[in-house]
Amino acid sequence: MKTEIELTPTQWQQLSQLAQQQQKSVAELIAEAIERLLQTPSTDAWEERKQRALSVVGRFPAEPDLAQRHDVYFAEEP
């Protein structure tokens, strides 16, 4: 399927340069960008994931000062 889009001269120039750097056509870059956009979770999916994450808050034991010293804990060897 084909469609026509309008780009600003700056967009076209930057997209052309990127296509050349990646050794791809402008059409390929646009198709890849659209694919990434379509694979991005919707707001509803984001809200569901956020609620699932929040539902486990406080369910697992942690060091009492973890929020303040997380870098120290990550740097420790297991």
C-alpha contacts under 8 A as a table, 3 or more apart, distances in Angstrom:
res1	aa1	res2	aa2	distance
7	L	10	T	7.88
7	L	11	Q	5.75
7	L	12	W	5.91
8	T	11	Q	5.09
8	T	12	W	6.20
9	P	12	W	5.11
9	P	13	Q	6.11
10	T	13	Q	5.10
10	T	14	Q	6.12
11	Q	14	Q	5.25
11	Q	15	L	5.91
12	W	15	L	5.11
12	W	16	S	5.92
13	Q	16	S	5.15
13	Q	17	Q	6.20
14	Q	17	Q	5.15
14	Q	18	L	6.16
15	L	18	L	5.05
15	L	19	A	6.06
15	L	26	V	6.53
15	L	29	L	7.98
16	S	19	A	5.05
16	S	20	Q	6.18
16	S	25	S	7.96
16	S	26	V	6.18
17	Q	20	Q	5.11
17	Q	21	Q	6.19
18	L	21	Q	5.04
18	L	22	Q	6.14
19	A	22	Q	5.17
19	A	23	Q	5.75
19	A	24	K	4.88
19	A	25	S	5.50
19	A	26	V	5.57
19	A	29	L	6.78
20	Q	23	Q	4.88
20	Q	24	K	6.29
20	Q	25	S	7.46
21	Q	24	K	7.83
24	K	28	E	6.25
24	K	29	L	6.98
25	S	28	E	5.14
25	S	29	L	6.53
26	V	29	L	5.17
26	V	30	I	6.25
27	A	30	I	5.13
27	A	31	A	6.10
28	E	31	A	5.10
28	E	32	E	6.11
29	L	32	E	5.10
29	L	33	A	6.14
30	I	33	A	5.08
30	I	34	I	6.21
31	A	34	I	5.14
31	A	35	E	6.18
32	E	35	E	5.03
32	E	36	R	6.28
33	A	36	R	5.18
33	A	37	L	6.22
34	I	37	L	4.95
34	I	38	L	6.16
35	E	38	L	5.13
35	E	39	Q	6.22
36	R	39	Q	5.09
36	R	40	T	6.30
37	L	40	T	5.31
38	L	41	P	7.94
41	P	44	D	7.89
41	P	45	A	5.70
41	P	46	W	6.39
42	S	45	A	5.18
42	S	46	W	6.28
43	T	46	W	4.93
43	T	47	E	6.16
44	D	47	E	5.11
44	D	48	E	6.24
45	A	48	E	5.08
45	A	49	R	6.21
46	W	49	R	5.14
46	W	50	K	6.06
47	E	50	K	5.00
47	E	51	Q	6.13
48	E	51	Q	5.16
48	E	52	R	6.22
49	R	52	R	5.08
49	R	53	A	6.16
50	K	53	A	5.12
50	K	54	L	6.13
51	Q	54	L	5.04
51	Q	55	S	6.06
52	R	55	S	5.13
52	R	56	V	7.07
53	A	56	V	5.79
53	A	57	V	7.09
54	L	57	V	5.30
56	V	59	R	5.38
56	V	60	F	7.68
57	V	60	F	7.55
58	G	61	P	7.32
62	A	66	L	6.77
63	E	66	L	5.17
64	P	67	A	7.92
65	D	68	Q	5.48
65	D	69	R	6.03
65	D	70	H	7.98
66	L	69	R	5.15
66	L	70	H	5.11
66	L	73	Y	7.65
67	A	70	H	5.77
69	R	72	V	5.39
69	R	73	Y	6.56
70	H	73	Y	5.14
70	H	74	F	6.16
71	D	74	F	5.14
71	D	75	A	6.17
72	V	75	A	5.19
72	V	76	E	6.48
73	Y	76	E	5.30
74	F	77	E	7.96
